[in-house]
Amino acid sequence: RCTENNPCEVDANGNVTVREGINYAQEIYNIPACFTTGNQLNLNASTCTLPKP
């Protein structure tokens, strides 16, 4: 089951895989490009490549 401190993977079919003791990481290098003057988050900034909500 997917819970805090118990990460999991959910595939396109909804199948859940839990691997005990595994760690996950996320790339965040593209986040700073979404901040504009005054440290305001702007997902519509021309330099922002994050997915739009």
Backbone as a ProteinNet text record, in pm:
[ID]
protein_1_A
[PRIMARY]
RCTENNPCEVDANGNVTVREGINYAQEIYNIPACFTTGNQLNLNASTCTLPKP
[TERTIARY]
83.3	0	87.9	48.3	123.1	88.4	186.5	166.6	293.1	285.5	404.5	508.1	631.5	743	730.9	642.2	629.3	599	701.3	677.3	637.5	571.8	528.7	527.9	502.8	490.8	354.1	287	157.4	172.2	147.1	163.8	36.7	39.6	-72	-200.3	-187.6	-305	-354.4	-286.7	-327.6	-265.3	-174.6	-107.3	-7	-10.2	76.5	191	313.6	432.2	498.7	523.1	592.2	720.8	832.1	961.4	1016.6	1016.4	1060.5	1205.8	1230.4	1365.4	1419.6	1340.4	1389.6	1373.4	1460.2	1453.5	1424.3	1357.2	1324.7	1380.2	1404.8	1449.5	1377.4	1372.8	1307.7	1402	1411.4	1492.6	1421	1496.2	1435.8	1509.1	1601.4	1684	1602.8	1483	1405.5	1311.5	1302.8	1211.6	1254	1381.9	1418.7	1375.9	1366.7	1327.1	1182.2	1106.2	965.4	944.6	1053.1	1042.6	1084.2	1005.8	1030.7	1074.2	1078.5	1119.1	1041.6	1111.8	1048.8	1020.3	1084.9	1066.5	921.5	852	713.7	710.8	638.6	623.9	532.5	579	500.7	514.6	416.2	420.3	403.6	362.1	346.3	468.2	572.3	694.6	750.6	804.3	854.5	967.2	1038.2	1148.5	1104.8	980	930.8	887.5	949.5	916.7	839.9	797.4	719	582.8	522.2	387.8	288.5	195.6	92.9	-18.4	-73.6	-181.8	-307.3
-117.9	0	124.3	225.9	351.1	440.5	466.8	555.4	637.4	736.1	813.6	719.4	734.7	649.1	506.1	481.5	350.9	376.1	420.2	455.4	335.1	363.3	256	306.6	215.7	248.5	201.5	284.9	248.7	256.9	145	146	194.6	200.1	251.6	172	46.2	-38.2	-32.9	46.7	57.9	-45	-127.5	-226.6	-156.9	-190.7	-127.9	-221.9	-168.7	-244.3	-173.4	-247.1	-193.2	-272.4	-201.5	-266.5	-219.6	-307.2	-272.3	-225.5	-113.7	-62.7	15	35.7	108.3	258.3	336.4	481.8	537.3	649.7	716.2	857.9	912.7	1050.8	1113.3	1242.4	1314.4	1422.4	1438	1544.9	1678.1	1777.6	1908.2	2021.5	1987.8	2089.9	2191.4	2155.7	2246.7	2337.7	2322	2403.8	2550.9	2584.1	2726.2	2811.4	2754.4	2830.6	2877.2	2826.2	2863.5	2976.4	3024.1	3134.8	3263.5	3367.2	3495.9	3597.6	3723	3830.7	3823.3	3839	3833.5	3691.8	3594.8	3453	3407.8	3456.6	3417.4	3298.7	3194.2	3078.2	3114.6	3091.1	3120.8	3004.5	2915.3	2798.2	2835.5	2959.1	3004.9	3080.4	3092.3	3159.7	3086.9	3162.6	3102	3002.5	3017.9	2927.7	2805.7	2804.7	2696	2576.3	2461.9	2340.5	2238.2	2277	2184.7	2162	2045.4	2021.5	2119.6	2164	2256	2176.3	2231.6	2158.6	2149.6
0	0	0	-74	-82.8	35.6	119.9	234.3	255.1	343.9	377.2	435.6	394.7	436.6	386.4	292.3	228.4	80.7	4.3	-135.1	-218.4	-328.4	-417.1	-560.3	-650.9	-792.5	-839	-917.3	-973.8	-1124.8	-1194.5	-1339.9	-1409.1	-1539.4	-1618.7	-1598.7	-1558.2	-1535.7	-1392	-1306.9	-1167.4	-1075.9	-1128.4	-1044.9	-953.9	-825	-725.9	-692.1	-694.6	-656.6	-540	-432.5	-315.7	-298.8	-287	-266.2	-132.3	-35	99.2	99	166.6	182.1	63.9	-40.2	-157.4	-136	-196.6	-189.4	-327.6	-330	-454.8	-452.2	-568.5	-581.1	-699.6	-700.8	-809	-859.7	-989.9	-1047	-1025.8	-981.6	-956	-1027.1	-1115.2	-1179.5	-1259.1	-1305.2	-1389.2	-1309.7	-1179	-1098.9	-1091.6	-1071.7	-1060.4	-1180	-1297.7	-1416.4	-1409.8	-1314.9	-1300.8	-1200.1	-1139.7	-1045	-1113.8	-1091.8	-1154.7	-1049.3	-1087.1	-996.9	-866	-755.6	-624.2	-579	-643.2	-608.1	-618.4	-719.3	-743.5	-839.9	-802.7	-889.9	-1005.8	-1127.7	-1246.8	-1343.7	-1342.2	-1429.9	-1576.9	-1603.4	-1741.3	-1792.7	-1711.3	-1755.6	-1877.7	-1970.8	-2094.5	-2069	-1958.5	-1926.4	-1845.5	-1801	-1715.2	-1799.4	-1774.6	-1850.7	-1768.1	-1647.3	-1565.1	-1629	-1605.8	-1658.8	-1597	-1675.1	-1626.3	-1558	-1448.4	-1378	-1461.5
[MASK]
+++++++++++++++++++++++++++++++++++++++++++++++++++++

